[in-house]
Amino acid sequence: MHAFRSAIPLLFALCLGMSAQAAPIRCADDGDGGACVWGRAEGFEADAVQVRGLRIQLMGVAAPNQRDLCTNRTAKDEFPCARPARKRVAELVAKGIACDLYDVSGDTLYGRCRVAEGDLGRLLVGSGVVRSVKDGPYEAEQAAALAARKGLWGLDIIPPKDWESLRRKAEKD
């Protein structure tokens, strides 16, 4: 019995260590949102993630529609415009995610999420695979992605019409 009691703290520490490896990103104690959820992403889209059974729409970003097709000028092939964003989200959420929840509308939760590399929305907009919403928090990252021709802003890519109009506007400025 004594050996079992002395093993309990060791088992507890081992469980804590395993859970930390499973999801190293945690909610901050002083989160800005009303609630926070963290863990492994169970699913994701170009502008939304699912964590612990909750689907969270990323605030401040807009992704191409799943049905929007982009064209690669060189290869002359079409691909779903949301595919680069989904790929980038997959890379970023692999180590875990923490989302501060800010709003709910109907059955949609809205939040801002952090991954090991930083703010998920900022990283996605900065890589040019999603765009900032008008007057959103990521306009500077969008301007930098446009100037650097990253992601769907690249010269070789013909993006969806609403993206193309943003690119033309930025080129005039």
C-alpha positions in Angstrom: 0.0 0.0 0.0 2.9 2.4 0.9 4.4 1.8 -2.6 1.1 2.7 -4.2 0.8 6.0 -2.2 4.3 7.1 -3.1 3.5 6.4 -6.8 0.5 8.7 -6.9 2.4 11.9 -7.1 4.7 10.4 -9.8 1.6 9.3 -11.8 0.0 12.8 -11.4 3.2 14.5 -12.6 3.5 12.2 -15.5 -0.2 12.9 -16.5 0.4 16.6 -16.3 3.6 16.3 -18.4 1.7 14.3 -21.1 -1.2 16.8 -21.2 1.3 19.7 -21.6 2.9 17.9 -24.5 -0.6 17.3 -26.1 -1.5 21.0 -26.0 1.3 23.4 -25.0 -0.8 26.5 -25.8 -3.0 27.5 -22.9 -5.4 30.3 -22.0 -3.9 33.3 -20.3 -5.1 34.1 -16.9 -5.9 37.6 -17.9 -7.6 36.9 -21.3 -9.5 39.8 -22.8 -12.4 37.7 -23.9 -15.3 36.5 -21.7 -14.1 32.9 -22.0 -11.3 31.0 -23.4 -11.0 27.5 -24.8 -7.7 25.7 -25.5 -6.4 22.3 -26.7 -5.9 20.5 -30.0 -7.8 21.7 -33.0 -10.3 19.0 -33.9 -11.1 20.5 -37.2 -10.6 23.7 -39.1 -11.5 25.7 -42.2 -9.7 28.6 -43.8 -11.1 31.1 -41.2 -12.5 28.9 -38.4 -11.3 26.3 -36.0 -13.0 23.7 -33.9 -11.7 23.2 -30.3 -13.3 21.0 -27.7 -16.4 20.6 -29.8 -16.8 24.4 -30.3 -16.6 26.0 -33.8 -14.9 29.4 -33.5 -15.0 31.9 -36.4 -11.8 33.9 -36.4 -12.4 37.6 -35.9 -10.9 40.2 -38.2 -10.3 37.9 -41.1 -12.1 36.9 -44.3 -11.2 33.8 -46.3 -12.1 33.0 -49.8 -15.3 30.9 -50.2 -14.8 27.2 -50.5 -16.2 27.3 -54.0 -14.0 30.2 -55.2 -11.5 29.1 -57.7 -8.1 30.8 -58.2 -6.0 30.4 -61.3 -2.2 29.9 -61.5 -1.2 32.0 -64.5 2.0 29.9 -65.3 0.5 26.4 -64.8 -2.8 27.5 -66.3 -4.6 25.4 -63.6 -7.4 26.3 -61.2 -7.5 25.4 -57.5 -9.8 26.1 -54.6 -8.7 29.6 -53.3 -9.3 28.4 -49.7 -6.8 25.5 -50.0 -3.6 27.6 -49.2 -5.3 29.0 -46.0 -6.4 25.5 -44.9 -2.9 24.2 -45.4 -1.4 27.1 -43.4 -4.0 26.7 -40.6 -3.1 23.0 -40.4 0.6 23.9 -40.0 -0.1 26.5 -37.3 -2.5 24.6 -35.1 -0.5 21.4 -35.0 1.0 22.3 -31.6 -2.2 23.4 -30.0 -4.4 26.5 -29.9 -6.0 28.8 -27.4 -9.0 31.0 -28.3 -10.5 33.9 -26.4 -14.2 34.1 -27.2 -15.6 37.5 -27.7 -19.1 37.3 -29.2 -21.8 34.8 -30.2 -24.4 35.3 -32.9 -26.9 32.5 -33.3 -24.9 29.3 -33.2 -21.6 31.0 -34.2 -18.8 31.8 -31.7 -16.4 34.6 -32.6 -12.9 34.7 -31.2 -9.2 35.5 -31.6 -6.9 32.5 -31.3 -3.2 32.0 -30.4 -0.9 29.3 -31.7 2.8 28.7 -30.8 3.9 31.2 -33.4 1.5 34.0 -32.2 -1.9 35.4 -33.2 -3.5 33.0 -35.7 -5.4 35.7 -37.6 -2.3 37.9 -37.9 -0.2 35.0 -39.2 -2.8 34.1 -41.8 -3.2 37.6 -43.1 0.5 38.2 -43.0 1.1 35.1 -45.2 -1.5 36.3 -47.7 -3.9 33.4 -47.5 -6.8 35.3 -45.9 -7.5 39.0 -45.9 -8.2 41.5 -43.1 -11.8 42.7 -42.8 -12.3 46.4 -43.4 -11.2 48.4 -40.4 -10.0 45.2 -38.8 -7.0 44.6 -36.5 -4.8 43.2 -39.3 -4.8 45.9 -41.9 -1.0 46.5 -41.5 -0.3 42.8 -42.1 -2.5 42.8 -45.2 -0.7 45.9 -46.6 2.7 44.1 -46.0 1.4 40.9 -47.6 0.1 42.8 -50.6 3.4 44.7 -51.0 5.4 41.5 -50.7 3.0 39.7 -53.1 2.5 36.8 -50.6 0.1 34.0 -50.9 -3.0 34.8 -53.0 -1.6 38.3 -53.6 1.2 36.8 -55.7 1.7 37.9 -59.3 1.2 34.4 -60.6 -2.2 34.0 -58.9 -5.5 35.3 -60.2 -7.5 35.6 -56.9 -11.3 35.8 -56.5 -12.9 39.0 -57.8 -13.2 40.7 -54.4 -9.5 40.0 -53.7 -8.5 41.3 -57.1 -10.3 44.6 -56.5 -8.3 45.0 -53.3 -5.1 44.3 -55.1 -5.8 46.9 -57.8 -6.7 49.5 -55.1 -3.5 48.8 -53.2 -1.5 49.2 -56.4 -3.0 52.6 -57.1 -2.2 53.9 -53.5 
